[in-house]
């Protein structure tokens, strides 16, 4: 398994770069944000990143990580 993380500010083309990099390296590309948006309604839980649930979960995760 190969994992490549692209980090940066929103709107700079990270997804486009990741798709092109995956094509060049012949690796599959998994877009976790898109996957969460698709699975949210199926699992009947709010998985979208901008929901209050996701924001609270992120804050809790960060607090527990740095405690």
Jmol script that loads the backbone (N, CA, C; Angstrom):
load data "model"
ATOM      1  N   UNK A   1       0.839  -1.171   0.000  1.00  0.00           N
ATOM      2  CA  UNK A   1       0.000   0.000   0.000  1.00  0.00           C
ATOM      3  C   UNK A   1       0.884   1.235   0.000  1.00  0.00           C
ATOM      4  N   UNK A   2       0.517   2.192  -0.804  1.00  0.00           N
ATOM      5  CA  UNK A   2       1.243   3.447  -0.886  1.00  0.00           C
ATOM      6  C   UNK A   2       0.300   4.574  -0.502  1.00  0.00           C
ATOM      7  N   UNK A   3       0.718   5.395   0.444  1.00  0.00           N
ATOM      8  CA  UNK A   3      -0.068   6.557   0.836  1.00  0.00           C
ATOM      9  C   UNK A   3       0.741   7.816   0.561  1.00  0.00           C
ATOM     10  N   UNK A   4       0.116   8.741  -0.103  1.00  0.00           N
ATOM     11  CA  UNK A   4       0.733  10.034  -0.352  1.00  0.00           C
ATOM     12  C   UNK A   4      -0.225  11.087   0.161  1.00  0.00           C
ATOM     13  N   UNK A   5       0.235  11.927   1.071  1.00  0.00           N
ATOM     14  CA  UNK A   5      -0.596  12.975   1.640  1.00  0.00           C
ATOM     15  C   UNK A   5      -0.208  14.314   1.036  1.00  0.00           C
ATOM     16  N   UNK A   6      -1.204  15.033   0.557  1.00  0.00           N
ATOM     17  CA  UNK A   6      -0.994  16.385   0.044  1.00  0.00           C
ATOM     18  C   UNK A   6      -1.676  17.339   1.005  1.00  0.00           C
ATOM     19  N   UNK A   7      -0.916  18.246   1.536  1.00  0.00           N
ATOM     20  CA  UNK A   7      -1.458  19.184   2.515  1.00  0.00           C
ATOM     21  C   UNK A   7      -1.299  20.601   1.983  1.00  0.00           C
ATOM     22  N   UNK A   8      -2.312  21.402   2.200  1.00  0.00           N
ATOM     23  CA  UNK A   8      -2.231  22.789   1.773  1.00  0.00           C
ATOM     24  C   UNK A   8      -3.550  23.502   2.007  1.00  0.00           C
ATOM     25  N   UNK A   9      -3.558  24.768   1.719  1.00  0.00           N
ATOM     26  CA  UNK A   9      -4.758  25.567   1.922  1.00  0.00           C
ATOM     27  C   UNK A   9      -5.831  25.151   0.916  1.00  0.00           C
ATOM     28  N   UNK A  10      -7.109  25.377   1.252  1.00  0.00           N
ATOM     29  CA  UNK A  10      -8.192  25.010   0.330  1.00  0.00           C
ATOM     30  C   UNK A  10      -8.111  25.784  -0.990  1.00  0.00           C
ATOM     31  N   UNK A  11      -8.492  25.104  -2.046  1.00  0.00           N
ATOM     32  CA  UNK A  11      -8.627  25.759  -3.334  1.00  0.00           C
ATOM     33  C   UNK A  11      -7.362  25.926  -4.144  1.00  0.00           C
ATOM     34  N   UNK A  12      -6.315  25.174  -3.845  1.00  0.00           N
ATOM     35  CA  UNK A  12      -5.070  25.329  -4.606  1.00  0.00           C
ATOM     36  C   UNK A  12      -4.827  24.184  -5.592  1.00  0.00           C
ATOM     37  N   UNK A  13      -5.750  23.227  -5.692  1.00  0.00           N
ATOM     38  CA  UNK A  13      -5.628  22.153  -6.676  1.00  0.00           C
ATOM     39  C   UNK A  13      -4.996  20.875  -6.171  1.00  0.00           C
ATOM     40  N   UNK A  14      -5.110  20.609  -4.876  1.00  0.00           N
ATOM     41  CA  UNK A  14      -4.509  19.378  -4.339  1.00  0.00           C
ATOM     42  C   UNK A  14      -5.132  18.130  -4.960  1.00  0.00           C
ATOM     43  N   UNK A  15      -6.448  18.148  -5.141  1.00  0.00           N
ATOM     44  CA  UNK A  15      -7.125  16.985  -5.721  1.00  0.00           C
ATOM     45  C   UNK A  15      -6.672  16.772  -7.166  1.00  0.00           C
ATOM     46  N   UNK A  16      -6.553  17.827  -7.922  1.00  0.00           N
ATOM     47  CA  UNK A  16      -6.090  17.725  -9.312  1.00  0.00           C
ATOM     48  C   UNK A  16      -4.676  17.160  -9.361  1.00  0.00           C
ATOM     49  N   UNK A  17      -3.819  17.653  -8.498  1.00  0.00           N
ATOM     50  CA  UNK A  17      -2.444  17.142  -8.435  1.00  0.00           C
ATOM     51  C   UNK A  17      -2.440  15.671  -8.040  1.00  0.00           C
ATOM     52  N   UNK A  18      -3.267  15.305  -7.070  1.00  0.00           N
ATOM     53  CA  UNK A  18      -3.322  13.910  -6.615  1.00  0.00           C
ATOM     54  C   UNK A  18      -3.807  12.981  -7.728  1.00  0.00           C
ATOM     55  N   UNK A  19      -4.802  13.417  -8.480  1.00  0.00           N
ATOM     56  CA  UNK A  19      -5.309  12.595  -9.582  1.00  0.00           C
ATOM     57  C   UNK A  19      -4.225  12.397 -10.643  1.00  0.00           C
ATOM     58  N   UNK A  20      -3.545  13.465 -11.007  1.00  0.00           N
ATOM     59  CA  UNK A  20      -2.480  13.358 -12.011  1.00  0.00           C
ATOM     60  C   UNK A  20      -1.307  12.521 -11.504  1.00  0.00           C
ATOM     61  N   UNK A  21      -0.952  12.696 -10.239  1.00  0.00           N
ATOM     62  CA  UNK A  21       0.124  11.906  -9.649  1.00  0.00           C
ATOM     63  C   UNK A  21      -0.237  10.420  -9.620  1.00  0.00           C
ATOM     64  N   UNK A  22      -1.479  10.127  -9.289  1.00  0.00           N
ATOM     65  CA  UNK A  22      -1.930   8.730  -9.275  1.00  0.00           C
ATOM     66  C   UNK A  22      -1.845   8.114 -10.667  1.00  0.00           C
ATOM     67  N   UNK A  23      -2.198   8.894 -11.688  1.00  0.00           N
ATOM     68  CA  UNK A  23      -2.098   8.388 -13.064  1.00  0.00           C
ATOM     69  C   UNK A  23      -0.642   8.121 -13.436  1.00  0.00           C
ATOM     70  N   UNK A  24       0.241   9.056 -13.100  1.00  0.00           N
ATOM     71  CA  UNK A  24       1.659   8.917 -13.449  1.00  0.00           C
ATOM     72  C   UNK A  24       2.309   7.728 -12.745  1.00  0.00           C
ATOM     73  N   UNK A  25       1.956   7.536 -11.477  1.00  0.00           N
ATOM     74  CA  UNK A  25       2.563   6.466 -10.688  1.00  0.00           C
ATOM     75  C   UNK A  25       1.806   5.145 -10.795  1.00  0.00           C
ATOM     76  N   UNK A  26       0.677   5.181 -11.486  1.00  0.00           N
ATOM     77  CA  UNK A  26      -0.184   4.009 -11.643  1.00  0.00           C
ATOM     78  C   UNK A  26      -0.672   3.482 -10.282  1.00  0.00           C
ATOM     79  N   UNK A  27      -1.037   4.414  -9.406  1.00  0.00           N
ATOM     80  CA  UNK A  27      -1.620   4.089  -8.103  1.00  0.00           C
ATOM     81  C   UNK A  27      -3.101   4.445  -8.137  1.00  0.00           C
ATOM     82  N   UNK A  28      -3.919   3.730  -7.390  1.00  0.00           N
ATOM     83  CA  UNK A  28      -5.321   4.133  -7.296  1.00  0.00           C
ATOM     84  C   UNK A  28      -5.444   5.409  -6.463  1.00  0.00           C
ATOM     85  N   UNK A  29      -6.437   6.217  -6.790  1.00  0.00           N
ATOM     86  CA  UNK A  29      -6.675   7.459  -6.058  1.00  0.00           C
ATOM     87  C   UNK A  29      -7.981   7.332  -5.304  1.00  0.00           C
ATOM     88  N   UNK A  30      -7.932   7.538  -3.994  1.00  0.00           N
ATOM     89  CA  UNK A  30      -9.129   7.488  -3.159  1.00  0.00           C
ATOM     90  C   UNK A  30      -9.337   8.864  -2.544  1.00  0.00           C
ATOM     91  N   UNK A  31     -10.432   9.479  -2.894  1.00  0.00           N
ATOM     92  CA  UNK A  31     -10.783  10.796  -2.383  1.00  0.00           C
ATOM     93  C   UNK A  31     -11.665  10.606  -1.151  1.00  0.00           C
ATOM     94  N   UNK A  32     -11.087  10.737   0.040  1.00  0.00           N
ATOM     95  CA  UNK A  32     -11.832  10.464   1.266  1.00  0.00           C
ATOM     96  C   UNK A  32     -12.983  11.430   1.482  1.00  0.00           C
ATOM     97  N   UNK A  33     -12.844  12.672   1.053  1.00  0.00           N
ATOM     98  CA  UNK A  33     -13.930  13.625   1.225  1.00  0.00           C
ATOM     99  C   UNK A  33     -15.137  13.217   0.378  1.00  0.00           C
ATOM    100  N   UNK A  34     -14.889  12.785  -0.833  1.00  0.00           N
ATOM    101  CA  UNK A  34     -15.967  12.325  -1.702  1.00  0.00           C
ATOM    102  C   UNK A  34     -16.575  11.037  -1.154  1.00  0.00           C
ATOM    103  N   UNK A  35     -15.749  10.148  -0.657  1.00  0.00           N
ATOM    104  CA  UNK A  35     -16.225   8.903  -0.070  1.00  0.00           C
ATOM    105  C   UNK A  35     -17.132   9.172   1.126  1.00  0.00           C
ATOM    106  N   UNK A  36     -16.747  10.108   1.986  1.00  0.00           N
ATOM    107  CA  UNK A  36     -17.566  10.448   3.147  1.00  0.00           C
ATOM    108  C   UNK A  36     -18.901  11.043   2.719  1.00  0.00           C
ATOM    109  N   UNK A  37     -18.891  11.859   1.692  1.00  0.00           N
ATOM    110  CA  UNK A  37     -20.136  12.453   1.202  1.00  0.00           C
ATOM    111  C   UNK A  37     -21.068  11.383   0.640  1.00  0.00           C
ATOM    112  N   UNK A  38     -20.502  10.349   0.028  1.00  0.00           N
ATOM    113  CA  UNK A  38     -21.322   9.270  -0.515  1.00  0.00           C
ATOM    114  C   UNK A  38     -21.843   8.335   0.568  1.00  0.00           C
ATOM    115  N   UNK A  39     -21.016   8.055   1.574  1.00  0.00           N
ATOM    116  CA  UNK A  39     -21.411   7.105   2.618  1.00  0.00           C
ATOM    117  C   UNK A  39     -22.325   7.712   3.681  1.00  0.00           C
ATOM    118  N   UNK A  40     -22.297   9.007   3.853  1.00  0.00           N
ATOM    119  CA  UNK A  40     -23.124   9.657   4.864  1.00  0.00           C
ATOM    120  C   UNK A  40     -24.593   9.281   4.789  1.00  0.00           C
ATOM    121  N   UNK A  41     -25.241   9.464   3.649  1.00  0.00           N
ATOM    122  CA  UNK A  41     -26.655   9.102   3.547  1.00  0.00           C
ATOM    123  C   UNK A  41     -26.906   7.602   3.673  1.00  0.00           C
ATOM    124  N   UNK A  42     -25.982   6.793   3.185  1.00  0.00           N
ATOM    125  CA  UNK A  42     -26.144   5.338   3.253  1.00  0.00           C
ATOM    126  C   UNK A  42     -26.110   4.864   4.703  1.00  0.00           C
ATOM    127  N   UNK A  43     -25.193   5.405   5.491  1.00  0.00           N
ATOM    128  CA  UNK A  43     -25.051   5.002   6.891  1.00  0.00           C
ATOM    129  C   UNK A  43     -25.951   5.803   7.828  1.00  0.00           C
ATOM    130  N   UNK A  44     -26.674   6.748   7.282  1.00  0.00           N
ATOM    131  CA  UNK A  44     -27.603   7.591   8.056  1.00  0.00           C
ATOM    132  C   UNK A  44     -26.897   8.356   9.171  1.00  0.00           C
ATOM    133  N   UNK A  45     -25.658   8.752   8.918  1.00  0.00           N
ATOM    134  CA  UNK A  45     -24.945   9.613   9.860  1.00  0.00           C
ATOM    135  C   UNK A  45     -24.326  10.762   9.079  1.00  0.00           C
ATOM    136  N   UNK A  46     -24.237  11.909   9.673  1.00  0.00           N
ATOM    137  CA  UNK A  46     -23.686  13.060   8.951  1.00  0.00           C
ATOM    138  C   UNK A  46     -22.166  13.001   8.863  1.00  0.00           C
ATOM    139  N   UNK A  47     -21.645  12.589   7.737  1.00  0.00           N
ATOM    140  CA  UNK A  47     -20.200  12.485   7.560  1.00  0.00           C
ATOM    141  C   UNK A  47     -19.609  13.656   6.788  1.00  0.00           C
ATOM    142  N   UNK A  48     -20.421  14.580   6.337  1.00  0.00           N
ATOM    143  CA  UNK A  48     -19.880  15.698   5.581  1.00  0.00           C
ATOM    144  C   UNK A  48     -19.005  16.548   6.481  1.00  0.00           C
ATOM    145  N   UNK A  49     -17.924  17.038   5.950  1.00  0.00           N
ATOM    146  CA  UNK A  49     -16.909  17.707   6.754  1.00  0.00           C
ATOM    147  C   UNK A  49     -17.349  19.044   7.324  1.00  0.00           C
ATOM    148  N   UNK A  50     -18.363  19.664   6.764  1.00  0.00           N
ATOM    149  CA  UNK A  50     -18.777  20.981   7.246  1.00  0.00           C
ATOM    150  C   UNK A  50     -19.973  20.936   8.190  1.00  0.00           C
ATOM    151  N   UNK A  51     -20.431  19.739   8.559  1.00  0.00           N
ATOM    152  CA  UNK A  51     -21.569  19.644   9.468  1.00  0.00           C
ATOM    153  C   UNK A  51     -21.125  19.907  10.908  1.00  0.00           C
ATOM    154  N   UNK A  52     -22.078  20.271  11.742  1.00  0.00           N
ATOM    155  CA  UNK A  52     -21.765  20.493  13.160  1.00  0.00           C
ATOM    156  C   UNK A  52     -21.202  19.234  13.802  1.00  0.00           C
ATOM    157  N   UNK A  53     -21.724  18.078  13.407  1.00  0.00           N
ATOM    158  CA  UNK A  53     -21.233  16.801  13.932  1.00  0.00           C
ATOM    159  C   UNK A  53     -19.752  16.615  13.607  1.00  0.00           C
ATOM    160  N   UNK A  54     -19.385  16.860  12.349  1.00  0.00           N
ATOM    161  CA  UNK A  54     -17.994  16.676  11.928  1.00  0.00           C
ATOM    162  C   UNK A  54     -17.068  17.675  12.614  1.00  0.00           C
ATOM    163  N   UNK A  55     -17.530  18.890  12.773  1.00  0.00           N
ATOM    164  CA  UNK A  55     -16.713  19.912  13.440  1.00  0.00           C
ATOM    165  C   UNK A  55     -16.477  19.530  14.897  1.00  0.00           C
ATOM    166  N   UNK A  56     -17.535  19.076  15.588  1.00  0.00           N
ATOM    167  CA  UNK A  56     -17.393  18.651  16.988  1.00  0.00           C
ATOM    168  C   UNK A  56     -16.483  17.437  17.092  1.00  0.00           C
ATOM    169  N   UNK A  57     -16.618  16.498  16.170  1.00  0.00           N
ATOM    170  CA  UNK A  57     -15.773  15.303  16.171  1.00  0.00           C
ATOM    171  C   UNK A  57     -14.312  15.675  15.955  1.00  0.00           C
ATOM    172  N   UNK A  58     -14.058  16.604  15.039  1.00  0.00           N
ATOM    173  CA  UNK A  58     -12.695  17.058  14.769  1.00  0.00           C
ATOM    174  C   UNK A  58     -12.094  17.724  16.001  1.00  0.00           C
ATOM    175  N   UNK A  59     -12.871  18.586  16.661  1.00  0.00           N
ATOM    176  CA  UNK A  59     -12.376  19.257  17.864  1.00  0.00           C
ATOM    177  C   UNK A  59     -12.067  18.260  18.967  1.00  0.00           C
ATOM    178  N   UNK A  60     -12.952  17.287  19.166  1.00  0.00           N
ATOM    179  CA  UNK A  60     -12.734  16.263  20.187  1.00  0.00           C
ATOM    180  C   UNK A  60     -11.482  15.451  19.875  1.00  0.00           C
ATOM    181  N   UNK A  61     -11.312  15.114  18.614  1.00  0.00           N
ATOM    182  CA  UNK A  61     -10.147  14.346  18.194  1.00  0.00           C
ATOM    183  C   UNK A  61      -8.861  15.123  18.451  1.00  0.00           C
ATOM    184  N   UNK A  62      -8.874  16.392  18.101  1.00  0.00           N
ATOM    185  CA  UNK A  62      -7.674  17.205  18.315  1.00  0.00           C
ATOM    186  C   UNK A  62      -7.369  17.382  19.800  1.00  0.00           C
ATOM    187  N   UNK A  63      -8.418  17.563  20.595  1.00  0.00           N
ATOM    188  CA  UNK A  63      -8.205  17.710  22.045  1.00  0.00           C
ATOM    189  C   UNK A  63      -7.600  16.428  22.633  1.00  0.00           C
ATOM    190  N   UNK A  64      -8.131  15.277  22.226  1.00  0.00           N
ATOM    191  CA  UNK A  64      -7.625  14.020  22.788  1.00  0.00           C
ATOM    192  C   UNK A  64      -6.219  13.728  22.276  1.00  0.00           C
ATOM    193  N   UNK A  65      -5.912  14.158  21.073  1.00  0.00           N
ATOM    194  CA  UNK A  65      -4.588  13.926  20.493  1.00  0.00           C
ATOM    195  C   UNK A  65      -3.512  14.696  21.261  1.00  0.00           C
ATOM    196  N   UNK A  66      -3.811  15.914  21.642  1.00  0.00           N
ATOM    197  CA  UNK A  66      -2.806  16.771  22.278  1.00  0.00           C
ATOM    198  C   UNK A  66      -2.896  16.776  23.790  1.00  0.00           C
ATOM    199  N   UNK A  67      -3.756  15.947  24.366  1.00  0.00           N
ATOM    200  CA  UNK A  67      -3.857  15.890  25.834  1.00  0.00           C
ATOM    201  C   UNK A  67      -2.819  14.981  26.443  1.00  0.00           C
TER     202      UNK A  67
END
end "model"
wireframe off; spacefill off
backbone 0.3
color backbone group
